[in-house]
Amino acid sequence: MDETKILEIRSSVEEVHRVQADVQQDLQRWGCNGDTCFAVKLALEESLVNAIRHGNRLDPARHVHIKYCINDQCITICVRDEGPGFNPSDVPDPTSEENLTKPTGRGLMLMRAYMDSVAYNPQGNEVTMTKRRPAS
Amino acid sequence: MRIQSESSGPIVVLHLGGSADGTACAALRTALMDAIHSSSGRVVCDLAETDFISSDSLGVLISSHQIARSLGGYLRLVSPQRRIAQLLATTQLDRLFPIFESLPAALAAQSSS
């Protein structure tokens, strides 16, 4: 059995809070543990902020589209913005010596570190992330 | 998020509670700038009650660390919960920030760290 929800938000960082509250409530209802909830919250935060800021460039006329699915095995989240897209391989490594003191550029790395898979569509404006749930 | 400030001699301690997500950045930045300016850059952030930090909030901590260092001071982190300590290790920011297990240890450390 799956539970799937589709949301659409305006390009405002304040909207992220509302999505996070909905997703966390659903994760807890499905009995996800604290580490899974933390990982999903972090990856969702980073993907939404990237979509709003870098994808939609804070344009209030553009929206961010979210689809998430929860079942006993995993959580899958898809976040799509209405921007031109980007090439994820162009993002520099934030852990390298020259980038360690830079205050930005860690979002994609955190998504990859905390989710089990992170994949972009060819245009680079939609990311699909999956987190496997530990066997209970 | 909840931010509580207190002075310990010349050092300002910020107790950060709850979720340091994107909506908390402005308040976090203001609190850190106030702390830096009132302590000549000697600031300790108590993370014992912090349960989430986004990359935006990490960026605020990094910028504040740079400013404190430029004033001859520091930004020390104290008592991060397991998931926050893991986040700092994943981003390798544990190489940048001095991290202490307890508030007394952070307050007693030499000013070079």
gemmi code that builds the backbone of each chain (N, CA, C; Angstrom):
import gemmi

chains = {
    "A": [
        ("MET", (0.836, -1.192, 0.000), (0.000, 0.000, 0.000), (0.875, 1.248, 0.000)),
        ("ASP", (0.550, 2.184, -0.868), (1.271, 3.454, -0.943), (0.345, 4.607, -0.541)),
        ("GLU", (0.964, 5.681, -0.104), (0.227, 6.940, 0.060), (0.964, 7.983, -0.767)),
        ("THR", (0.265, 8.601, -1.694), (0.895, 9.596, -2.576), (0.176, 10.932, -2.420)),
        ("LYS", (0.947, 11.986, -2.335), (0.357, 13.333, -2.254), (1.040, 14.249, -3.263)),
        ("ILE", (0.291, 15.184, -3.779), (0.813, 16.173, -4.728), (0.532, 17.565, -4.166)),
        ("LEU", (1.565, 18.383, -4.117), (1.441, 19.743, -3.586), (2.024, 20.729, -4.589)),
        ("GLU", (1.570, 21.958, -4.497), (2.139, 23.032, -5.319), (2.259, 24.251, -4.423)),
        ("ILE", (3.453, 24.879, -4.446), (3.649, 26.050, -3.587), (4.173, 27.225, -4.401)),
        ("ARG", (3.990, 28.411, -3.853), (4.563, 29.610, -4.460), (6.070, 29.643, -4.193)),
        ("SER", (6.790, 30.482, -4.909), (8.241, 30.569, -4.752), (8.597, 31.445, -3.563)),
        ("SER", (8.313, 30.929, -2.378), (8.581, 31.659, -1.147), (9.145, 30.682, -0.124)),
        ("VAL", (10.219, 31.082, 0.536), (10.849, 30.192, 1.513), (9.881, 29.863, 2.655)),
        ("GLU", (8.969, 30.796, 2.929), (7.991, 30.546, 3.996), (7.096, 29.344, 3.665)),
        ("GLU", (6.888, 29.089, 2.392), (6.045, 27.961, 1.981), (6.701, 26.625, 2.317)),
        ("VAL", (8.019, 26.620, 2.395), (8.754, 25.382, 2.689), (8.301, 24.822, 4.037)),
        ("HIS", (8.095, 25.707, 4.981), (7.722, 25.304, 6.334), (6.412, 24.506, 6.316)),
        ("ARG", (5.476, 24.950, 5.494), (4.164, 24.287, 5.417), (4.306, 22.885, 4.823)),
        ("VAL", (5.124, 22.780, 3.776), (5.335, 21.460, 3.158), (6.027, 20.529, 4.149)),
        ("GLN", (7.026, 21.056, 4.820), (7.754, 20.228, 5.791), (6.819, 19.692, 6.876)),
        ("ALA", (5.934, 20.548, 7.350), (5.012, 20.117, 8.406), (4.116, 18.986, 7.911)),
        ("ASP", (3.606, 19.114, 6.687), (2.742, 18.068, 6.117), (3.503, 16.752, 5.965)),
        ("VAL", (4.713, 16.825, 5.404), (5.487, 15.603, 5.140), (5.896, 14.939, 6.456)),
        ("GLN", (6.356, 15.726, 7.407), (6.783, 15.135, 8.681), (5.610, 14.468, 9.403)),
        ("GLN", (4.444, 15.085, 9.310), (3.253, 14.494, 9.925), (2.944, 13.137, 9.291)),
        ("ASP", (3.058, 13.061, 7.970), (2.796, 11.800, 7.271), (3.861, 10.751, 7.600)),
        ("LEU", (5.127, 11.184, 7.671), (6.206, 10.226, 7.989), (5.995, 9.620, 9.376)),
        ("GLN", (5.597, 10.456, 10.302), (5.378, 9.946, 11.659), (4.171, 9.016, 11.713)),
        ("ARG", (3.151, 9.347, 10.943), (1.969, 8.483, 10.903), (2.317, 7.116, 10.319)),
        ("TRP", (3.294, 7.101, 9.401), (3.735, 5.838, 8.802), (4.781, 5.130, 9.675)),
        ("GLY", (5.112, 5.716, 10.805), (6.031, 5.067, 11.736), (7.495, 5.151, 11.355)),
        ("CYS", (7.861, 6.157, 10.565), (9.281, 6.318, 10.193), (10.081, 6.718, 11.424)),
        ("ASN", (11.305, 6.217, 11.522), (12.110, 6.528, 12.703), (12.739, 7.932, 12.607)),
        ("GLY", (13.378, 8.346, 13.692), (13.912, 9.702, 13.768), (14.972, 10.001, 12.729)),
        ("ASP", (15.833, 9.027, 12.450), (16.888, 9.255, 11.453), (16.298, 9.433, 10.055)),
        ("THR", (15.279, 8.651, 9.739), (14.634, 8.770, 8.426), (13.928, 10.119, 8.307)),
        ("CYS", (13.215, 10.510, 9.356), (12.526, 11.812, 9.344), (13.523, 12.957, 9.174)),
        ("PHE", (14.664, 12.859, 9.861), (15.683, 13.913, 9.759), (16.238, 13.967, 8.335)),
        ("ALA", (16.558, 12.816, 7.776), (17.150, 12.771, 6.429), (16.197, 13.341, 5.390)),
        ("VAL", (14.919, 12.956, 5.489), (13.937, 13.447, 4.520), (13.716, 14.949, 4.699)),
        ("LYS", (13.656, 15.385, 5.954), (13.470, 16.826, 6.203), (14.619, 17.636, 5.604)),
        ("LEU", (15.840, 17.149, 5.783), (17.002, 17.874, 5.273), (16.999, 17.898, 3.741)),
        ("ALA", (16.796, 16.738, 3.126), (16.823, 16.677, 1.664), (15.684, 17.488, 1.055)),
        ("LEU", (14.502, 17.426, 1.675), (13.360, 18.196, 1.167), (13.613, 19.696, 1.312)),
        ("GLU", (14.160, 20.105, 2.445), (14.484, 21.520, 2.669), (15.438, 22.027, 1.577)),
        ("GLU", (16.498, 21.252, 1.346), (17.507, 21.684, 0.381), (16.948, 21.710, -1.040)),
        ("SER", (16.155, 20.705, -1.391), (15.620, 20.660, -2.758), (14.599, 21.778, -2.981)),
        ("LEU", (13.783, 22.070, -1.982), (12.786, 23.139, -2.132), (13.446, 24.513, -2.197)),
        ("VAL", (14.430, 24.739, -1.331), (15.118, 26.036, -1.350), (15.863, 26.215, -2.682)),
        ("ASN", (16.487, 25.154, -3.181), (17.144, 25.232, -4.493), (16.135, 25.568, -5.590)),
        ("ALA", (14.976, 24.901, -5.542), (13.952, 25.122, -6.571), (13.440, 26.562, -6.536)),
        ("ILE", (13.215, 27.066, -5.335), (12.676, 28.424, -5.193), (13.715, 29.473, -5.560)),
        ("ARG", (14.917, 29.296, -5.022), (15.936, 30.339, -5.175), (16.662, 30.246, -6.518)),
        ("HIS", (17.175, 29.055, -6.840), (17.987, 28.929, -8.050), (17.141, 28.574, -9.271)),
        ("GLY", (16.119, 27.732, -9.085), (15.275, 27.350, -10.214), (14.336, 28.474, -10.609)),
        ("ASN", (13.465, 28.839, -9.707), (12.461, 29.874, -10.000), (12.961, 31.290, -9.741)),
        ("ARG", (14.152, 31.405, -9.226), (14.769, 32.726, -8.943), (13.821, 33.642, -8.177)),
        ("LEU", (13.124, 33.061, -7.212), (12.215, 33.789, -6.311), (11.093, 34.511, -7.057)),
        ("ASP", (10.834, 34.100, -8.297), (9.771, 34.714, -9.098), (8.417, 34.285, -8.525)),
        ("PRO", (7.633, 35.242, -8.009), (6.351, 34.860, -7.388), (5.351, 34.281, -8.381)),
        ("ALA", (5.578, 34.481, -9.675), (4.662, 33.926, -10.677), (4.940, 32.447, -10.944)),
        ("ARG", (6.105, 31.978, -10.510), (6.458, 30.578, -10.737), (6.156, 29.744, -9.489)),
        ("HIS", (5.899, 28.481, -9.728), (5.542, 27.577, -8.627), (6.529, 26.422, -8.533)),
        ("VAL", (6.485, 25.750, -7.399), (7.257, 24.517, -7.197), (6.263, 23.381, -7.002)),
        ("HIS", (6.486, 22.285, -7.717), (5.558, 21.145, -7.709), (6.217, 19.993, -6.944)),
        ("ILE", (5.492, 19.474, -5.982), (6.037, 18.416, -5.115), (5.120, 17.207, -5.177)),
        ("LYS", (5.732, 16.055, -5.331), (4.977, 14.801, -5.263), (5.755, 13.865, -4.357)),
        ("TYR", (5.077, 13.295, -3.354), (5.785, 12.344, -2.511), (4.946, 11.108, -2.251)),
        ("CYS", (5.666, 10.012, -2.114), (5.019, 8.713, -1.947), (5.682, 7.998, -0.772)),
        ("ILE", (4.869, 7.491, 0.126), (5.372, 6.764, 1.293), (4.782, 5.359, 1.275)),
        ("ASN", (5.638, 4.376, 1.498), (5.138, 3.016, 1.729), (6.036, 2.353, 2.764)),
        ("ASP", (5.855, 1.068, 2.966), (6.612, 0.383, 4.022), (8.096, 0.263, 3.700)),
        ("GLN", (8.434, 0.370, 2.418), (9.832, 0.176, 2.019), (10.616, 1.483, 1.894)),
        ("CYS", (9.979, 2.538, 1.419), (10.750, 3.756, 1.112), (9.866, 4.999, 1.057)),
        ("ILE", (10.549, 6.124, 0.986), (9.904, 7.417, 0.742), (10.504, 7.971, -0.544)),
        ("THR", (9.671, 8.350, -1.484), (10.143, 8.943, -2.738), (9.572, 10.346, -2.863)),
        ("ILE", (10.448, 11.297, -3.160), (10.028, 12.699, -3.266), (10.499, 13.247, -4.608)),
        ("CYS", (9.594, 13.911, -5.295), (9.937, 14.564, -6.558), (9.644, 16.053, -6.420)),
        ("VAL", (10.630, 16.886, -6.732), (10.487, 18.342, -6.643), (10.825, 18.935, -8.015)),
        ("ARG", (9.882, 19.691, -8.577), (10.107, 20.287, -9.896), (9.871, 21.793, -9.835)),
        ("ASP", (10.795, 22.554, -10.399), (10.591, 24.002, -10.478), (10.258, 24.384, -11.919)),
        ("GLU", (9.998, 25.664, -12.139), (9.610, 26.146, -13.467), (10.724, 26.969, -14.094)),
        ("GLY", (11.961, 26.699, -13.669), (13.113, 27.392, -14.225), (13.728, 26.636, -15.381)),
        ("PRO", (14.837, 27.154, -15.910), (15.463, 26.548, -17.091), (16.245, 25.273, -16.784)),
        ("GLY", (16.483, 24.996, -15.513), (17.252, 23.811, -15.139), (18.739, 24.106, -15.020)),
        ("PHE", (19.473, 23.135, -14.494), (20.914, 23.306, -14.330), (21.585, 21.942, -14.471)),
        ("ASN", (22.909, 21.968, -14.578), (23.667, 20.729, -14.689), (24.271, 20.405, -13.326)),
        ("PRO", (23.779, 19.363, -12.655), (24.280, 19.065, -11.300), (25.786, 18.824, -11.248)),
        ("SER", (26.360, 18.372, -12.361), (27.804, 18.105, -12.346), (28.626, 19.395, -12.342)),
        ("ASP", (27.967, 20.538, -12.561), (28.679, 21.823, -12.504), (28.846, 22.338, -11.071)),
        ("VAL", (28.163, 21.695, -10.124), (28.217, 22.182, -8.738), (29.534, 21.736, -8.093)),
        ("PRO", (30.342, 22.681, -7.601), (31.641, 22.294, -7.019), (31.495, 21.554, -5.693)),
        ("ASP", (32.522, 20.806, -5.354), (32.537, 20.032, -4.104), (32.689, 20.992, -2.914)),
        ("PRO", (31.666, 21.094, -2.052), (31.752, 22.049, -0.936), (32.709, 21.608, 0.172)),
        ("THR", (33.176, 20.364, 0.112), (34.091, 19.899, 1.164), (35.556, 20.093, 0.776)),
        ("SER", (35.803, 20.573, -0.447), (37.200, 20.801, -0.828), (37.760, 21.982, -0.038)),
        ("GLU", (39.051, 22.013, 0.084), (39.707, 23.021, 0.928), (39.304, 24.447, 0.533)),
        ("GLU", (39.261, 24.702, -0.771), (38.977, 26.074, -1.221), (37.505, 26.462, -1.042)),
        ("ASN", (36.627, 25.465, -0.856), (35.196, 25.782, -0.722), (34.664, 25.644, 0.703)),
        ("LEU", (35.492, 25.145, 1.600), (35.008, 24.821, 2.946), (34.482, 26.049, 3.691)),
        ("THR", (35.072, 27.212, 3.434), (34.642, 28.420, 4.150), (33.573, 29.199, 3.399)),
        ("LYS", (33.140, 28.686, 2.247), (32.071, 29.380, 1.524), (30.731, 29.080, 2.195)),
        ("PRO", (29.898, 30.103, 2.380), (28.647, 29.876, 3.124), (27.558, 29.176, 2.324)),
        ("THR", (27.746, 29.001, 1.019), (26.697, 28.384, 0.197), (27.254, 27.168, -0.558)),
        ("GLY", (26.352, 26.433, -1.216), (26.774, 25.353, -2.106), (26.763, 23.966, -1.501)),
        ("ARG", (26.055, 23.784, -0.364), (26.041, 22.471, 0.296), (24.736, 21.694, 0.084)),
        ("GLY", (23.750, 22.315, -0.519), (22.434, 21.687, -0.613), (22.450, 20.362, -1.350)),
        ("LEU", (23.014, 20.343, -2.547), (23.016, 19.123, -3.361), (23.829, 18.018, -2.686)),
        ("MET", (24.950, 18.394, -2.105), (25.773, 17.389, -1.413), (25.009, 16.753, -0.253)),
        ("LEU", (24.247, 17.567, 0.483), (23.468, 17.025, 1.603), (22.349, 16.111, 1.117)),
        ("MET", (21.714, 16.486, 0.024), (20.667, 15.621, -0.542), (21.262, 14.260, -0.894)),
        ("ARG", (22.419, 14.265, -1.530), (23.059, 13.007, -1.926), (23.530, 12.204, -0.711)),
        ("ALA", (23.978, 12.916, 0.326), (24.515, 12.220, 1.502), (23.414, 11.562, 2.334)),
        ("TYR", (22.230, 12.187, 2.352), (21.192, 11.706, 3.276), (20.104, 10.865, 2.604)),
        ("MET", (20.053, 10.886, 1.281), (19.074, 10.047, 0.580), (19.815, 8.899, -0.095)),
        ("ASP", (19.076, 7.827, -0.416), (19.729, 6.673, -1.036), (19.885, 6.842, -2.537)),
        ("SER", (19.026, 7.632, -3.149), (19.241, 7.966, -4.556), (18.733, 9.373, -4.823)),
        ("VAL", (19.452, 10.069, -5.688), (19.092, 11.431, -6.098), (19.330, 11.507, -7.603)),
        ("ALA", (18.274, 11.785, -8.368), (18.418, 11.819, -9.828), (17.684, 13.021, -10.402)),
        ("TYR", (18.324, 13.691, -11.350), (17.710, 14.837, -12.028), (17.198, 14.432, -13.404)),
        ("ASN", (16.161, 15.109, -13.863), (15.708, 14.904, -15.238), (16.731, 15.559, -16.187)),
        ("PRO", (16.666, 15.258, -17.482), (17.674, 15.797, -18.412), (17.742, 17.323, -18.414)),
        ("GLN", (16.589, 17.990, -18.212), (16.584, 19.458, -18.206), (17.241, 20.027, -16.945)),
        ("GLY", (17.203, 19.273, -15.872), (17.816, 19.726, -14.625), (16.900, 20.594, -13.784)),
        ("ASN", (15.592, 20.488, -14.007), (14.662, 21.278, -13.173), (13.745, 20.387, -12.346)),
        ("GLU", (14.058, 19.097, -12.296), (13.251, 18.168, -11.497), (14.174, 17.137, -10.860)),
        ("VAL", (14.043, 16.997, -9.549), (14.870, 16.021, -8.844), (13.957, 14.984, -8.182)),
        ("THR", (14.350, 13.730, -8.292), (13.628, 12.639, -7.636), (14.574, 11.971, -6.649)),
        ("MET", (14.125, 11.903, -5.393), (14.980, 11.372, -4.325), (14.247, 10.235, -3.619)),
        ("THR", (15.003, 9.222, -3.260), (14.421, 8.083, -2.551), (15.200, 7.792, -1.280)),
        ("LYS", (14.469, 7.515, -0.216), (15.058, 7.096, 1.052), (14.471, 5.741, 1.427)),
        ("ARG", (15.344, 4.740, 1.526), (14.851, 3.428, 1.958), (14.599, 3.442, 3.458)),
        ("ARG", (13.539, 2.757, 3.869), (13.256, 2.652, 5.301), (13.943, 1.416, 5.859)),
        ("PRO", (14.536, 1.531, 7.031), (15.171, 0.349, 7.613), (14.130, -0.715, 7.936)),
        ("ALA", (14.540, -1.966, 7.805), (13.617, -3.061, 8.123), (13.281, -3.017, 9.605)),
        ("SER", (11.994, -3.165, 9.915), (11.594, -3.085, 11.334), (11.642, -4.457, 11.986)),
    ],
    "B": [
        ("MET", (12.859, 28.846, 15.428), (13.800, 28.327, 16.401), (13.862, 29.266, 17.596)),
        ("ARG", (14.344, 28.756, 18.698), (14.460, 29.555, 19.915), (15.925, 29.992, 20.079)),
        ("ILE", (16.132, 31.267, 20.358), (17.492, 31.783, 20.550), (17.526, 32.541, 21.863)),
        ("GLN", (18.407, 32.109, 22.748), (18.545, 32.786, 24.042), (20.007, 33.176, 24.208)),
        ("SER", (20.225, 34.430, 24.569), (21.593, 34.945, 24.688), (21.939, 35.200, 26.154)),
        ("GLU", (23.175, 34.850, 26.526), (23.643, 35.191, 27.870), (25.135, 35.491, 27.804)),
        ("SER", (25.595, 36.295, 28.740), (27.015, 36.628, 28.798), (27.707, 35.796, 29.862)),
        ("SER", (28.914, 35.375, 29.539), (29.762, 34.695, 30.512), (31.112, 35.399, 30.486)),
        ("GLY", (31.252, 36.422, 31.339), (32.423, 37.278, 31.252), (32.434, 37.984, 29.917)),
        ("PRO", (33.545, 37.912, 29.193), (33.606, 38.612, 27.897), (32.976, 37.820, 26.751)),
        ("ILE", (32.539, 36.602, 27.026), (32.020, 35.709, 25.980), (30.495, 35.757, 25.958)),
        ("VAL", (29.923, 35.747, 24.761), (28.464, 35.640, 24.631), (28.114, 34.202, 24.244)),
        ("VAL", (27.190, 33.623, 24.998), (26.709, 32.271, 24.710), (25.308, 32.372, 24.116)),
        ("LEU", (25.132, 31.763, 22.945), (23.811, 31.687, 22.329), (23.297, 30.259, 22.457)),
        ("HIS", (22.179, 30.097, 23.123), (21.541, 28.786, 23.229), (20.519, 28.682, 22.096)),
        ("LEU", (20.766, 27.761, 21.176), (19.911, 27.624, 19.991), (19.042, 26.386, 20.151)),
        ("GLY", (17.735, 26.586, 20.134), (16.829, 25.453, 20.321), (15.901, 25.243, 19.140)),
        ("GLY", (15.573, 23.989, 18.874), (14.616, 23.684, 17.820), (15.260, 23.562, 16.457)),
        ("SER", (14.527, 24.019, 15.457), (14.899, 23.773, 14.065), (15.495, 25.023, 13.430)),
        ("ALA", (16.760, 24.942, 13.031), (17.418, 26.055, 12.335), (17.228, 25.842, 10.837)),
        ("ASP", (15.985, 26.039, 10.377), (15.692, 25.864, 8.954), (15.776, 27.207, 8.240)),
        ("GLY", (15.316, 27.226, 6.993), (15.437, 28.444, 6.198), (14.724, 29.642, 6.796)),
        ("THR", (13.619, 29.392, 7.490), (12.873, 30.512, 8.059), (13.552, 31.094, 9.294)),
        ("ALA", (14.542, 30.381, 9.827), (15.229, 30.845, 11.043), (16.487, 31.656, 10.728)),
        ("CYS", (16.876, 31.688, 9.452), (18.176, 32.280, 9.104), (18.310, 33.747, 9.509)),
        ("ALA", (17.268, 34.522, 9.233), (17.361, 35.962, 9.510), (17.551, 36.210, 11.006)),
        ("ALA", (16.766, 35.515, 11.824), (16.885, 35.689, 13.275), (18.229, 35.181, 13.775)),
        ("LEU", (18.696, 34.078, 13.196), (19.988, 33.526, 13.604), (21.119, 34.489, 13.248)),
        ("ARG", (21.056, 35.049, 12.038), (22.093, 35.996, 11.602), (22.111, 37.220, 12.514)),
        ("THR", (20.938, 37.755, 12.825), (20.856, 38.944, 13.686), (21.428, 38.640, 15.072)),
        ("ALA", (21.060, 37.498, 15.630), (21.547, 37.146, 16.966), (23.066, 36.965, 16.971)),
        ("LEU", (23.584, 36.337, 15.930), (25.036, 36.126, 15.868), (25.780, 37.443, 15.677)),
        ("MET", (25.257, 38.327, 14.826), (25.926, 39.617, 14.617), (25.922, 40.435, 15.911)),
        ("ASP", (24.791, 40.428, 16.605), (24.714, 41.147, 17.892), (25.722, 40.566, 18.883)),
        ("ALA", (25.800, 39.235, 18.912), (26.728, 38.576, 19.844), (28.171, 38.899, 19.495)),
        ("ILE", (28.491, 38.870, 18.214), (29.870, 39.162, 17.782), (30.256, 40.586, 18.154)),
        ("HIS", (29.357, 41.515, 17.892), (29.695, 42.919, 18.135), (29.765, 43.255, 19.622)),
        ("SER", (28.998, 42.549, 20.437), (29.031, 42.858, 21.871), (30.124, 42.085, 22.606)),
        ("SER", (30.823, 41.199, 21.920), (31.842, 40.387, 22.592), (33.204, 40.464, 21.896)),
        ("SER", (33.332, 41.378, 20.947), (34.549, 41.442, 20.118), (34.840, 40.093, 19.463)),
        ("GLY", (33.780, 39.397, 19.097), (33.933, 38.158, 18.331), (34.159, 36.905, 19.143)),
        ("ARG", (33.808, 36.927, 20.414), (33.985, 35.709, 21.240), (32.599, 35.113, 21.529)),
        ("VAL", (32.234, 34.161, 20.698), (30.864, 33.638, 20.727), (30.877, 32.114, 20.824)),
        ("VAL", (29.997, 31.607, 21.678), (29.799, 30.159, 21.814), (28.336, 29.859, 21.473)),
        ("CYS", (28.116, 28.914, 20.575), (26.754, 28.480, 20.239), (26.483, 27.136, 20.891)),
        ("ASP", (25.530, 27.110, 21.790), (25.133, 25.878, 22.467), (24.070, 25.178, 21.616)),
        ("LEU", (24.438, 24.024, 21.063), (23.549, 23.302, 20.144), (22.825, 22.131, 20.827)),
        ("ALA", (22.862, 22.075, 22.136), (22.296, 20.916, 22.835), (20.813, 20.718, 22.520)),
        ("GLU", (20.101, 21.814, 22.272), (18.661, 21.719, 22.012), (18.328, 21.934, 20.534)),
        ("THR", (19.353, 21.939, 19.685), (19.127, 22.137, 18.242), (18.905, 20.783, 17.580)),
        ("ASP", (17.759, 20.604, 16.930), (17.483, 19.291, 16.338), (17.543, 19.272, 14.816)),
        ("PHE", (17.794, 20.441, 14.195), (17.872, 20.480, 12.725), (18.654, 21.720, 12.315)),
        ("ILE", (19.520, 21.568, 11.304), (20.214, 22.724, 10.723), (20.230, 22.543, 9.210)),
        ("SER", (19.690, 23.532, 8.499), (19.715, 23.486, 7.040), (21.038, 24.056, 6.533)),
        ("SER", (21.287, 23.891, 5.239), (22.540, 24.431, 4.686), (22.553, 25.955, 4.758)),
        ("ASP", (21.383, 26.585, 4.661), (21.337, 28.043, 4.802), (21.798, 28.471, 6.191)),
        ("SER", (21.349, 27.761, 7.206), (21.766, 28.105, 8.569), (23.237, 27.754, 8.805)),
        ("LEU", (23.702, 26.667, 8.181), (25.143, 26.387, 8.246), (25.917, 27.558, 7.643)),
        ("GLY", (25.382, 28.111, 6.542), (26.035, 29.261, 5.905), (26.107, 30.460, 6.830)),
        ("VAL", (25.064, 30.678, 7.607), (25.074, 31.786, 8.577), (26.155, 31.543, 9.632)),
        ("LEU", (26.267, 30.312, 10.095), (27.309, 29.990, 11.092), (28.704, 30.203, 10.493)),
        ("ILE", (28.882, 29.787, 9.235), (30.198, 29.940, 8.585), (30.552, 31.423, 8.426)),
        ("SER", (29.608, 32.217, 7.932), (29.862, 33.658, 7.767), (30.196, 34.306, 9.103)),
        ("SER", (29.471, 33.919, 10.129), (29.703, 34.488, 11.466), (31.069, 34.067, 11.995)),
        ("HIS", (31.430, 32.844, 11.730), (32.756, 32.351, 12.127), (33.850, 33.198, 11.470)),
        ("GLN", (33.674, 33.496, 10.184), (34.674, 34.288, 9.456), (34.785, 35.694, 10.057)),
        ("ILE", (33.625, 36.284, 10.361), (33.630, 37.644, 10.923), (34.277, 37.631, 12.309)),
        ("ALA", (33.917, 36.651, 13.124), (34.507, 36.566, 14.470), (36.021, 36.400, 14.387)),
        ("ARG", (36.469, 35.556, 13.452), (37.914, 35.341, 13.292), (38.610, 36.636, 12.846)),
        ("SER", (37.937, 37.394, 11.988), (38.550, 38.643, 11.506), (38.715, 39.654, 12.632)),
        ("LEU", (37.926, 39.484, 13.701), (38.024, 40.376, 14.859), (38.975, 39.810, 15.926)),
        ("GLY", (39.606, 38.700, 15.578), (40.506, 38.062, 16.536), (39.787, 37.128, 17.500)),
        ("GLY", (38.529, 36.828, 17.210), (37.740, 35.978, 18.102), (37.494, 34.599, 17.525)),
        ("TYR", (36.317, 34.060, 17.831), (35.996, 32.693, 17.432), (34.485, 32.477, 17.488)),
        ("LEU", (34.060, 31.409, 16.834), (32.697, 30.911, 17.016), (32.824, 29.433, 17.354)),
        ("ARG", (32.560, 29.115, 18.615), (32.671, 27.731, 19.077), (31.294, 27.082, 19.139)),
        ("LEU", (31.262, 25.803, 18.809), (30.021, 25.040, 18.884), (30.116, 24.061, 20.047)),
        ("VAL", (28.985, 23.900, 20.743), (28.986, 23.072, 21.946), (27.841, 22.061, 21.914)),
        ("SER", (28.128, 20.849, 22.338), (27.127, 19.812, 22.611), (26.149, 19.544, 21.470)),
        ("PRO", (26.650, 19.392, 20.247), (25.689, 19.058, 19.182), (25.083, 17.679, 19.420)),
        ("GLN", (23.776, 17.553, 19.151), (23.134, 16.242, 19.215), (23.738, 15.327, 18.146)),
        ("ARG", (23.483, 14.024, 18.279), (24.126, 13.041, 17.388), (23.906, 13.380, 15.908)),
        ("ARG", (22.684, 13.706, 15.549), (22.422, 13.954, 14.116), (23.074, 15.248, 13.639)),
        ("ILE", (23.179, 16.236, 14.520), (23.833, 17.493, 14.138), (25.353, 17.281, 14.052)),
        ("ALA", (25.898, 16.510, 14.965), (27.337, 16.193, 14.899), (27.645, 15.442, 13.605)),
        ("GLN", (26.750, 14.534, 13.232), (26.923, 13.782, 11.986), (26.842, 14.717, 10.769)),
        ("LEU", (25.939, 15.688, 10.847), (25.802, 16.671, 9.753), (27.085, 17.497, 9.610)),
        ("LEU", (27.645, 17.913, 10.734), (28.891, 18.690, 10.705), (30.037, 17.840, 10.151)),
        ("ALA", (30.016, 16.546, 10.461), (31.066, 15.660, 9.937), (30.872, 15.422, 8.441)),
        ("THR", (29.624, 15.238, 8.024), (29.336, 14.992, 6.609), (29.777, 16.164, 5.743)),
        ("THR", (29.520, 17.365, 6.219), (29.908, 18.568, 5.470), (31.375, 18.933, 5.703)),
        ("GLN", (32.022, 18.187, 6.587), (33.415, 18.420, 6.988), (33.607, 19.781, 7.654)),
        ("LEU", (32.489, 20.349, 8.140), (32.604, 21.607, 8.872), (33.165, 21.387, 10.275)),
        ("ASP", (33.278, 20.121, 10.673), (33.973, 19.850, 11.941), (35.466, 20.151, 11.812)),
        ("ARG", (35.948, 20.358, 10.574), (37.332, 20.817, 10.371), (37.439, 22.327, 10.521)),
        ("LEU", (36.299, 23.014, 10.377), (36.301, 24.481, 10.404), (35.991, 25.019, 11.803)),
        ("PHE", (34.946, 24.450, 12.417), (34.511, 24.959, 13.723), (35.181, 24.211, 14.866)),
        ("PRO", (35.608, 24.928, 15.884), (35.974, 24.238, 17.128), (34.696, 23.723, 17.797)),
        ("ILE", (34.657, 22.414, 18.075), (33.460, 21.803, 18.666), (33.822, 21.213, 20.025)),
        ("PHE", (33.032, 21.553, 21.038), (33.312, 21.129, 22.414), (32.165, 20.280, 22.940)),
        ("GLU", (32.516, 19.380, 23.870), (31.496, 18.481, 24.415), (30.639, 19.153, 25.482)),
        ("SER", (31.178, 20.190, 26.116), (30.410, 20.839, 27.187), (30.635, 22.341, 27.157)),
        ("LEU", (29.686, 23.058, 27.722), (29.797, 24.516, 27.785), (31.001, 24.961, 28.616)),
        ("PRO", (31.235, 24.373, 29.801), (32.428, 24.776, 30.562), (33.721, 24.586, 29.774)),
        ("ALA", (33.808, 23.509, 29.001), (35.020, 23.273, 28.203), (35.178, 24.351, 27.136)),
        ("ALA", (34.075, 24.751, 26.515), (34.143, 25.787, 25.477), (34.521, 27.135, 26.078)),
        ("LEU", (33.999, 27.421, 27.256), (34.292, 28.704, 27.901), (35.731, 28.759, 28.413)),
        ("ALA", (36.277, 27.602, 28.771), (37.623, 27.561, 29.352), (38.729, 27.427, 28.316)),
        ("ALA", (38.357, 27.143, 27.064), (39.380, 26.885, 26.034), (40.222, 28.134, 25.775)),
        ("GLN", (41.419, 27.896, 25.330), (42.291, 29.008, 24.975), (41.660, 29.801, 23.838)),
        ("SER", (41.935, 31.083, 23.764), (41.267, 31.938, 22.790), (41.706, 31.667, 21.358)),
        ("SER", (42.738, 30.851, 21.159), (43.163, 30.558, 19.789), (42.239, 29.557, 19.107)),
        ("SER", (41.400, 28.838, 19.877), (40.551, 27.805, 19.262), (39.108, 28.270, 19.164)),
    ],
}
model = gemmi.Model(1)
for chain_id, residues in chains.items():
    chain = gemmi.Chain(chain_id)
    for i, (resn, *xyz) in enumerate(residues, 1):
        res = gemmi.Residue()
        res.name, res.seqid = resn, gemmi.SeqId(i, " ")
        for name, pos in zip(("N", "CA", "C"), xyz):
            atom = gemmi.Atom()
            atom.name, atom.element = name, gemmi.Element(name[0])
            atom.pos, atom.b_iso = gemmi.Position(*pos), 0.0
            res.add_atom(atom)
        chain.add_residue(res)
    model.add_chain(chain)
structure = gemmi.Structure()
structure.add_model(model)
structure.setup_entities()
